[in-house]
């Protein structure tokens, strides 16, 4: 989780990613951020996120993103 928080903080240092649960709903993360985030996750975690998983509920919080990473690591 710490590595994910580092990636997110590089994108938006002013956001409290540990408590925010509306990253997509409140437009904290935009489409460019998601593309960057998916690439960084692939690099750091060796996990490819399929297009079908690119839905708001998977990216609305750091916890949701990390849960997605863990799910994909175990597939």
Buried (B, 14 or more C-beta within 10 A) or exposed (E): EEEBBEBBBEBBEEBEBEEBEEBBEEEBBEEEBBEBBBEBBEEEBEBEBEEEBBEEEBBBBBBBBBEBBEEBEEE
